[in-house]
Amino acid sequence: MTDALLPAAPQPLEKEGNCYFRKGCNPLAQTGRSKLQNQRAALNQQILKAMRMRTGAENLLKAATNQKVREQVRLELSFLNSDLQMLKEELEGLNISVGVYQNTEEAFTIPLIPLGLKETKDIDFSVALKDFILEHYSEDSYLYEDEIADLMDLRQACRTPSRNGAGVELLMSYFIQLGFVESRFFPPTRQMGILFTWYDSLTGVPVSQQNLLLEKASILFNIGALYTQIGTRCNRQTEAGLESTVDAFQRAAGVLNYLKETFTHTPSYDMSPAMLTVLVKMMLAQAQESMFEKVCLPGLQNEFFLLVKVAQEAAKVGEVYRQLHTAMNQEPVKENIPYSWASLACVKAHHYEALAHYFTATLLIDHQLKPGEDEDHQEKCLSQLYGHMPEGLTPLATLRNVHQRQLLGKSHLCRAITHHEESMREASLCKKLRNIEVLQEVLSAAHQRSQLKYTQLREDDDLLNLTDAPDIISKTEREVEIILPQFSKVTVMDFFQKLGPLSVFSANKRWTAPRSIHFTAEEGDLGFTLRGNSPVQVHFLDPYCSAAAAGTKEGDYIVSIQDVDCKWLTLSEVMKMLKSFGQNDIEMKVVSLLDATSSVHSKCATYSVGMQKTYSMICLGIDVDDKTDKTKKISKKLSFLSWSTNKNRQKSASTLCLPSVGVARPPVKKKLSSPFSLLNTDSSLY
């Protein structure tokens, strides 16, 4: 059935010129996953259109005074709300389309829930980055066209990542690359005019911001979503496949938890702290479920101690799904979580609790304490199976008394049947779950097995003799846990490393334009010493030397010598180059670091359809001391209100004047390790 739904193979690593990135899957490939993602993108557009129309109708209703017009608008609003509800139900259907993501091998197992990737719009970085390079770094922006194109190609590839480790590496590479881009081009005191738009994975509601943190948070969400798709794709009929499934869901939980703790004020519903908390619980529950399947994979032998272990493992899975279902029904998550997800969590909670009681009944009914067996060990296991024994029973007496064992075993079978019936009833109430055939088959088979065993032992007076079976203590040999994302293992190249070492040449620092210094070394003496390492600084300058007369200052950074870029050269390399000229004239270009000056903060507006607009306004003023001399000119306090607006610009030449600055292109790009210090995760910017 799923043979035609194989994912497209990942494209090989491409190195062409200065381009270095992985391609995503072919977005036009007719695979089940690509079709599903295309349907999600189309639904997002329809939801956006319907919400805009509803917003317009609501505004018209507020403004209209004519009663006939108001009645007509109310009628139109009812149609729009109905249409919007149908679209959201269709999106929920895509979120529960678990069959497409499962392994292609025929498996008699309950499907796992993957997350769909967040969709986004195309972005043109070229104009904004070119202008910033020219304005801030005083460099020819046309020298960076290839790097900007690489960044845009990398972002485009991240929209269709392959469903394997290469796809995860692709998304992580872009996330780390955003750390470089943020440090080089996004100063905290202004907006860049680039509007990032991402669609909510669960509701389809778009969120737009000029803040790069929205882009970084959305990429993190997609990394977690991709891990869930990898986990559901693994072959759960093998031990290695189940181990990979557990690992993938633990990593998904780690990424989503990292997103929750790092970006605390995301404006999207699916990335809110409450929703991410629930999603982390869901990933860990599915990992625990896979651990139970791994225990049962070799086949269950009718052996006392093994059945005790399996019963407690099943109780553990039922417990985590019960907690997950409770979390899904809490506000405000309840309004946005797909109903089918909450229903499936409830179904699994009852199903695995039923299995725990069934295995307990089996070990009590099918096993009798024989002479020579380890009586103390069995007594200890049985006592640890329950929180408390039924009234009047003790573990050792129950093991020795066949009649008591049978009565207690039948009590467990009754509870197992009750849970099976409840899981089947819950599945029948949800239309989406009714359409998952393998789920219905698994639930029905488990119910029939428990029903058959009870029928073989049933007696007429069971209703009077049977007591309530006690709860089973949950226990697992391996507790699943969060695995945090390991960005340090991904080696990423800074596309814009030609601008210089990021520790100095960043958006947070300002310099003068490069100054040309013409000087000569008198009798082999340059007249100054150097310090630092990539880039090199002028230190201990002789005020009477030719370099000082030409305009060199202490603290200047040397950026080029004889039109050779020196920003990445070490101190010894720069000194060797300077001394190589002897008594000849030397042309050196330097820049001076400017003091940090206060600038006007832009007003950052987050726009989200269906959500309240939020604004952050900072008014800056010049403080005046009360004791200032009246004869001095006093500046009034000024308040500034600056709106950041997005300009829809196409690729074009820079609008700023270009100074005559020559910068040589480095022949080889250096690879940099993951810059955690550069990943600005200040959640207050949201």
C-alpha positions in Angstrom: 0.0 0.0 0.0 2.8 2.4 0.8 5.3 1.3 -1.8 4.5 4.4 -3.9 5.2 6.6 -0.9 9.0 6.2 -0.7 10.7 9.5 0.0 12.9 11.1 -2.5 16.6 10.3 -2.2 18.8 13.1 -0.7 20.9 15.0 -3.2 24.7 14.7 -2.9 26.9 17.3 -1.3 27.5 20.1 -3.9 30.8 22.0 -4.0 30.9 24.4 -6.9 33.1 27.4 -6.7 32.4 29.0 -3.3 29.0 27.2 -2.9 28.8 24.8 -0.1 25.5 23.3 1.0 23.3 20.3 0.8 20.3 20.3 -1.4 16.9 19.3 -0.1 14.5 16.8 -1.8 12.9 17.6 -5.1 9.8 19.6 -4.2 8.0 18.4 -7.3 8.6 14.7 -6.5 5.3 12.8 -6.3 5.9 11.0 -3.1 3.4 10.6 -0.3 5.2 13.0 2.0 5.7 15.7 -0.6 2.0 15.5 -1.6 1.0 15.9 2.0 3.4 18.8 2.5 2.0 20.5 -0.7 -1.5 20.0 0.6 -0.4 21.6 3.9 1.0 24.6 2.0 -2.2 25.0 -0.1 -4.4 24.8 3.1 -2.2 27.4 4.8 -3.0 29.8 1.9 -6.7 29.1 2.0 -6.8 29.6 5.8 -4.9 32.9 5.4 -7.4 34.1 2.7 -10.4 33.0 4.9 -9.1 34.8 8.0 -8.4 38.0 6.0 -12.0 37.9 4.7 -13.3 37.3 8.2 -11.2 40.2 9.6 -12.6 42.5 6.9 -16.2 41.4 7.6 -15.7 42.0 11.3 -14.3 45.5 10.6 -17.3 46.2 8.3 -19.7 45.1 11.0 -18.2 47.5 13.5 -18.3 50.4 11.1 -21.7 49.8 9.5 -24.8 51.6 10.9 -27.4 50.4 8.4 -29.3 47.5 9.9 -29.8 45.7 6.6 -26.0 45.9 5.9 -25.2 44.6 9.4 -27.5 41.6 8.9 -25.9 40.8 5.6 -22.5 41.0 7.1 -23.5 38.8 10.0 -24.7 36.2 7.5 -21.4 36.4 5.6 -19.5 36.0 8.8 -21.3 32.8 9.7 -20.4 31.4 6.2 -16.8 32.4 6.7 -16.5 30.9 10.2 -18.0 27.7 8.8 -15.6 27.6 5.9 -12.7 28.3 8.3 -13.7 25.5 10.6 -13.8 23.1 7.7 -10.3 24.1 6.6 -8.9 23.6 10.1 -10.5 20.2 10.2 -8.9 19.4 6.9 -5.5 20.5 8.3 -6.1 18.3 11.3 -6.7 15.4 8.9 -3.2 16.0 7.5 -1.7 16.0 11.0 -3.2 12.6 11.7 -2.2 11.1 8.3 0.2 8.8 10.0 0.2 6.1 7.4 2.3 8.2 4.9 5.1 8.5 7.4 5.2 4.9 8.7 7.7 2.3 7.5 6.9 0.6 4.2 7.2 -2.9 5.9 3.8 -4.4 6.8 3.6 -4.2 10.6 0.9 -5.1 13.0 1.7 -2.1 15.3 -0.1 1.0 16.4 1.1 4.0 14.3 3.2 6.7 15.8 2.4 10.4 15.4 4.9 12.6 13.5 4.9 16.4 13.3 4.5 18.2 10.0 7.1 20.7 8.9 6.3 24.4 9.2 5.8 26.2 5.9 7.3 29.6 5.0 7.5 32.2 2.2 10.4 33.0 0.0 12.7 35.7 1.2 15.1 37.9 -0.8 18.2 38.8 1.3 20.1 40.5 -1.5 19.1 44.2 -1.3 19.1 44.4 2.6 22.4 42.6 3.0 24.1 44.5 0.1 23.1 47.8 1.6 24.3 46.8 5.0 27.7 45.6 3.7 28.2 48.9 1.9 26.9 51.1 4.7 28.3 49.3 7.7 31.4 47.5 6.4 32.3 50.0 3.6 33.0 47.2 1.2 31.9 46.6 -2.4 28.6 44.7 -2.0 28.9 43.1 -5.4 31.8 41.0 -4.1 29.3 39.2 -1.9 26.7 38.3 -4.5 27.7 34.6 -4.5 27.6 34.4 -0.7 24.1 35.9 -0.6 23.0 33.5 -3.3 24.4 30.6 -1.3 22.5 31.8 1.8 19.2 32.0 -0.1 19.8 28.6 -1.8 20.5 27.0 1.6 17.2 28.5 3.0 15.3 27.2 0.0 16.8 23.7 0.4 15.7 23.7 4.1 12.1 23.9 3.0 12.3 20.3 1.6 14.8 18.4 3.7 15.3 14.7 3.2 14.0 12.4 5.9 17.3 11.1 7.2 20.4 12.3 8.9 21.4 14.4 6.0 18.2 16.4 6.2 18.8 17.0 9.9 22.3 18.1 9.2 21.0 20.5 6.5 18.6 22.2 8.9 21.3 22.4 11.7 23.7 23.9 9.2 21.2 26.7 8.3 20.4 27.3 12.0 24.1 27.8 12.8 24.5 29.9 9.6 21.8 32.1 11.0 24.0 32.7 14.0 26.7 34.1 11.8 24.2 36.1 9.8 22.6 37.6 12.9 26.0 38.7 14.3 27.1 40.2 11.0 24.0 41.9 9.7 21.3 42.3 12.5 22.3 45.0 15.0 20.1 45.2 18.1 19.3 48.9 17.5 17.6 48.7 14.1 15.5 46.5 11.8 16.8 45.2 8.5 13.5 45.4 6.6 13.4 41.6 6.0 10.0 40.2 6.8 10.0 36.5 7.9 6.7 34.7 7.5 6.0 31.2 8.9 2.8 29.2 9.1 1.6 27.5 12.3 2.0 23.7 11.9 -1.2 23.0 13.8 -3.5 25.8 13.0 -2.2 27.1 9.7 -2.2 30.7 11.0 0.7 32.8 9.5 3.1 34.8 11.7 5.2 37.6 10.3 8.1 39.4 12.0 11.2 41.4 11.0 13.1 39.5 13.8 15.5 36.8 12.8 14.7 34.9 16.0 11.4 33.8 14.4 13.4 32.3 11.6 15.7 30.5 14.0 12.9 29.2 16.2 11.0 27.9 13.2 14.1 26.0 11.9 14.5 24.5 15.4 10.8 23.3 15.3 11.4 21.8 11.9 14.5 19.9 13.2 12.3 18.4 15.9 9.6 17.6 13.4 12.0 15.9 11.0 13.3 13.7 13.9 9.7 12.6 14.5 9.3 11.7 10.8 12.6 9.8 10.9 11.4 7.9 14.0 8.1 6.9 12.4 9.9 5.7 9.3 12.2 3.3 11.1 11.4 -0.5 10.8 9.9 -1.4 14.2 10.1 -5.1 13.3 13.8 -5.2 14.1 15.8 -4.4 17.3 18.0 -1.9 15.4 14.9 -0.2 13.9 13.3 0.1 17.3 16.5 1.5 18.8 16.6 4.1 16.1 13.0 5.0 16.7 13.7 5.5 20.4 16.7 7.6 19.6 14.9 9.8 17.1 12.0 10.6 19.4 14.4 11.4 22.3 16.2 13.8 20.0 13.0 15.3 18.8 12.0 15.9 22.5 15.5 17.4 23.1 15.2 19.9 20.2 11.6 20.9 21.2 12.7 21.3 24.8 15.7 23.4 23.7 13.3 25.6 21.7 11.0 26.0 24.7 13.8 27.1 27.0 15.6 29.3 24.6 12.8 31.2 22.8 10.3 31.8 25.5 8.0 34.4 23.8 7.4 33.0 20.3 4.3 34.4 18.7 3.2 31.2 17.0 0.8 28.8 18.8 2.8 25.6 17.9 5.9 27.1 19.5 4.3 28.5 22.7 5.8 27.1 25.9 2.6 25.3 26.8 2.3 23.6 23.4 6.0 22.7 23.3 5.7 21.1 26.8 2.9 18.9 25.5 4.8 18.0 22.4 7.9 17.0 24.4 5.7 14.7 26.5 4.2 13.2 23.4 7.7 12.5 21.9 8.9 10.8 25.2 5.7 8.8 25.4 6.2 7.5 21.9 9.8 6.7 22.8 8.6 4.7 25.8 6.1 2.9 23.7 8.9 1.8 21.3 10.9 0.6 24.3 8.0 -1.7 25.3 7.9 -3.0 21.7 11.6 -3.7 21.9 11.1 -5.8 25.1 8.3 -7.8 23.4 10.2 -8.1 20.1 12.0 -11.5 20.7 8.6 -13.1 21.6 7.0 -13.5 25.0 7.6 -16.8 26.7 5.1 -17.9 29.3 7.6 -17.4 32.1 6.8 -15.9 35.5 9.5 -13.3 35.8 9.4 -12.3 32.2 5.6 -11.7 32.5 6.1 -9.5 35.6 8.6 -7.4 33.7 6.4 -7.0 30.6 3.4 -6.2 32.7 5.2 -3.4 34.5 6.6 -2.1 31.2 3.1 -1.9 29.7 1.9 -0.1 32.8 4.7 2.4 32.4 3.6 3.1 28.8 -0.1 3.4 29.9 1.0 5.8 32.6 2.9 8.2 30.4 0.1 8.3 27.8 -2.4 9.0 30.6 -0.3 12.0 31.7 0.0 13.1 28.1 -3.8 12.9 27.6 -4.3 15.0 30.8 -1.8 17.6 29.5 -3.6 17.8 26.1 -6.9 18.6 27.8 -5.5 21.6 29.7 -6.0 25.2 28.6 -4.7 26.8 26.4 -3.4 23.7 24.6 -6.8 22.1 24.4 -8.0 24.7 21.9 -5.2 24.1 19.4 -4.1 20.5 19.8 -5.7 18.2 17.1 -8.6 16.3 18.6 -7.4 13.1 17.0 -4.1 13.4 18.8 -5.8 13.7 22.2 -8.1 10.8 21.3 -5.2 8.6 20.3 -3.3 9.3 23.5 -6.4 8.2 25.5 -6.8 5.1 23.3 -3.2 4.1 23.9 -3.4 4.8 27.7 -6.4 2.3 28.0 -4.8 -0.2 25.6 -1.5 -0.5 27.5 -3.2 -0.5 30.9 -5.2 -3.4 29.5 -2.1 -5.2 28.4 -0.6 -4.7 31.9 -3.6 -6.4 33.5 -3.6 -9.2 30.9 0.0 -10.1 31.4 -0.5 -10.0 35.2 -3.5 -12.3 34.9 -1.5 -14.7 32.7 1.3 -15.0 35.2 -1.2 -15.7 38.1 -3.4 -18.2 36.2 -0.9 -20.1 34.1 1.8 -20.6 36.7 1.7 -22.5 39.9 4.3 -22.6 42.6 6.1 -25.9 42.4 8.5 -27.6 44.8 12.0 -26.6 44.3 11.2 -23.2 42.7 12.6 -20.0 44.1 9.7 -19.1 46.4 11.2 -16.0 47.9 12.0 -14.5 44.5 8.5 -15.0 43.2 7.1 -13.6 46.4 9.3 -10.5 46.1 8.3 -10.0 42.4 4.6 -10.3 43.2 4.9 -7.8 46.1 6.7 -5.3 43.9 4.0 -5.7 41.2 1.4 -4.1 43.4 1.3 -1.0 45.5 -0.9 -2.9 48.0 -2.4 -6.4 47.9 -6.2 -6.9 48.0 -7.7 -7.1 51.4 -7.0 -10.4 53.1 -4.4 -11.6 50.7 -0.6 -11.8 51.0 1.9 -12.4 48.2 3.2 -15.8 49.6 -0.3 -17.1 50.4 -1.6 -16.1 47.0 1.3 -17.9 45.3 0.6 -21.1 47.3 -3.2 -21.1 46.9 -4.3 -22.0 43.4 -7.9 -20.9 43.9 -6.8 -17.4 45.2 -4.5 -17.1 42.2 -7.3 -17.9 39.8 -9.7 -15.4 41.4 -7.1 -12.6 41.4 -6.1 -13.5 37.8 -9.8 -13.3 36.6 -10.1 -9.9 38.4 -7.2 -8.7 36.3 -8.8 -10.1 33.1 -12.0 -8.2 33.9 -10.1 -4.9 34.2 -8.2 -5.7 31.0 -11.5 -6.3 29.1 -12.9 -3.0 30.6 -9.8 -1.0 29.4 -9.9 -2.7 26.0 -13.6 -1.8 25.5 -12.9 1.8 26.6 -10.0 2.1 24.1 -12.2 0.8 21.3 -15.0 3.1 22.3 -12.7 6.1 22.3 -11.3 5.2 18.9 -14.8 4.9 17.5 -15.7 8.4 18.6 -13.0 10.0 16.5 -13.6 10.0 12.7 -9.9 10.2 11.9 -9.0 7.2 14.1 -11.8 5.1 12.7 -10.1 5.4 9.3 -6.8 4.0 10.5 -7.3 0.3 9.8 -4.2 -1.1 11.5 -5.2 0.7 14.8 -8.7 -0.9 14.7 -7.2 -4.3 14.0 -4.7 -4.1 16.9 -7.3 -3.0 19.4 -9.8 -5.7 18.3 -7.2 -8.5 18.4 -6.1 -7.5 21.9 -9.7 -7.4 23.1 -10.5 -10.8 21.7 -7.5 -12.3 23.3 -8.4 -11.1 26.8 -12.1 -12.0 26.2 -11.2 -15.6 25.1 -9.0 -16.2 28.1 -11.7 -15.0 30.5 -14.4 -17.1 28.8 -12.3 -20.3 29.3 -12.2 -19.6 33.1 -15.5 -18.0 33.6 -17.8 -19.4 36.4 -21.4 -18.5 37.3 -20.5 -17.0 40.7 -17.7 -14.8 39.5 -19.8 -11.7 39.9 -20.0 -12.4 43.6 -16.5 -13.8 44.3 -14.3 -11.5 42.2 -12.8 -8.4 43.8 -11.4 -5.3 42.2 -7.9 -6.0 40.8 -5.3 -3.7 42.3 -3.3 -1.2 40.2 0.0 -2.4 38.8 3.1 -0.4 39.6 4.8 0.9 36.5 8.4 0.2 36.1 10.9 0.2 33.2 14.4 -1.0 32.8 15.3 2.0 30.7 13.8 5.4 31.3 13.7 7.4 28.1 15.2 10.9 28.4 15.7 14.0 26.5 18.7 14.2 24.2 19.8 17.8 23.6 20.7 18.9 20.0 24.5 18.6 19.4 25.2 21.5 17.2 28.9 21.3 17.9 29.1 18.1 15.8 28.0 20.0 12.7 30.9 21.9 10.9 29.6 25.0 9.2 31.4 27.5 7.0 30.6 31.2 7.5 29.5 32.4 4.1 30.6 36.0 4.9 34.0 35.3 6.4 35.6 37.6 3.9 34.2 40.5 6.0 36.8 39.5 8.6 36.9 37.7 12.0 33.5 37.8 13.6 34.9 38.8 17.0 35.8 42.2 15.5 33.8 42.7 12.3 30.2 42.3 13.5 27.0 44.3 13.4 27.5 45.4 17.0 30.7 47.4 16.3 31.2 50.5 14.1 34.4 51.7 12.4 35.6 54.5 10.2 35.8 53.9 6.5 39.2 52.3 5.4 42.0 54.9 5.2 44.9 54.6 2.9 48.3 55.0 4.6 51.4 55.6 2.5 54.7 55.3 4.4 58.1 53.8 4.3 60.2 51.9 6.8 63.2 54.1 7.8 66.3 52.0 8.2 64.1 48.9 8.6 62.1 50.5 11.4 58.3 50.7 10.8 57.8 53.2 13.6 55.2 51.1 15.3 54.6 47.7 16.8 51.8 45.2 16.3 49.6 43.2 18.6 46.6 41.0 18.3 46.0 38.1 16.0 43.5 38.2 13.0 43.1 41.1 12.7 46.3 42.8 13.7 46.3 46.2 15.5 48.8 49.0 15.5 50.5 49.4 18.9 53.1 51.8 20.4 53.1 54.2 17.5 56.1 56.6 17.2 54.5 60.0 16.7 57.3 61.2 14.5 57.4 58.2 12.0 56.1 58.4 8.5 53.2 56.1 9.2 52.0 58.5 12.0 52.4 61.5 9.7 50.2 59.7 7.1 47.4 59.3 9.5 48.0 56.0 11.4 46.6 55.9 15.0 47.3 53.6 17.8 44.6 50.9 17.9 44.0 50.9 14.2 43.2 47.6 12.6 45.2 46.7 9.5 42.7 45.4 6.8 45.0 45.3 3.7 48.6 45.8 2.6 49.2 46.6 -1.1 45.6 45.5 -1.8 46.1 42.2 -0.2 43.4 41.4 2.4 45.0 41.1 5.9 42.0 40.6 8.1 42.6 36.9 8.5 46.4 37.1 8.7 48.3 36.5 11.9 50.7 38.9 13.5 53.8 37.1 12.2 52.4 37.0 8.7 51.6 40.7 8.6 55.0 41.6 10.1 56.7 39.4 7.5 54.8 41.1 4.7 55.6 44.6 5.9 59.3 43.9 6.2 59.4 42.3 2.8 59.1 45.8 1.2 62.3 47.1 2.7 62.8 50.8 1.9 60.0 50.8 -0.7 56.8 52.8 -0.3 54.1 50.8 1.5 50.4 51.3 1.0 48.4 50.1 4.0 44.6 50.4 4.7 43.4 50.7 8.3 40.1 51.2 10.1 39.5 52.7 13.5 36.9 51.4 15.9 34.3 54.1 16.8 32.8 54.5 20.2 29.3 53.0 20.7 26.7 55.7 20.2 23.1 55.7 21.1 20.8 55.2 18.2 17.0 55.2 17.8 15.4 51.8 18.4 13.0 50.8 15.8 9.5 49.9 16.7 9.2 46.1 16.3 5.7 44.9 15.4 4.7 41.3 15.3 1.8 40.6 13.0 -0.2 37.4 13.2 -3.6 36.7 11.7 -6.0 35.9 14.3 -3.7 37.0 17.2 -3.5 40.3 19.0 -0.9 42.7 17.6 2.0 43.3 20.0 4.3 46.3 19.8 7.5 47.3 21.6 8.3 51.0 21.7 11.3 52.6 23.2 11.5 56.3 23.7 15.0 57.7 24.1 15.8 61.1 25.5 18.8 63.2 26.5 19.0 63.5 30.3 19.8 67.0 31.5 21.4 67.5 34.9 19.4 69.9 37.1 22.6 71.7 38.1 23.6 72.5 34.5 24.7 76.1 34.0 21.9 78.2 32.5 24.3 79.8 30.1 24.9 76.5 28.4 22.6 75.3 25.6 20.2 72.7 26.9 18.8 70.0 24.6 15.2 69.2 25.0 14.2 65.6 25.7 13.0 64.1 22.5 10.8 61.0 22.0 11.2 59.0 18.9 8.6 56.7 17.3 10.0 54.7 14.5 7.9 52.1 12.6 9.8 49.3 10.8 8.1 48.7 7.5 8.8 45.9 5.1 9.8 47.1 1.6 8.9 44.6 -1.1 12.1 44.9 -3.1 13.3 42.6 -5.8 16.9 41.9 -6.6 18.5 45.1 -7.6 21.7 47.1 -7.3 22.5 48.8 -4.0 21.0 52.3 -3.6 23.9 53.6 -1.7 27.0 55.4 -3.1 30.0 53.2 -3.4 33.4 54.4 -2.1 36.5 53.3 -3.9 37.6 50.4 -1.7 39.6 47.5 -3.1 39.3 44.2 -1.2 41.0 41.1 -2.5 39.0 37.9 -2.4 40.6 35.2 -0.2 41.4 32.1 -2.3 40.3 29.6 0.3 37.4 29.7 2.7 38.1 28.5 6.2 35.7 26.3 8.0 34.6 27.4 11.4 33.2 25.3 14.2 29.7 25.9 15.5 29.7 29.4 17.2 27.5 28.9 20.2 28.6 32.4 21.4 27.1 33.8 18.2 23.7 32.2 18.4 21.8 35.1 19.9 19.0 33.5 21.9 17.9 36.5 23.8 14.2 35.7 24.2 13.4 39.3 25.2 13.6 40.3 21.6 10.3 38.5 21.0 
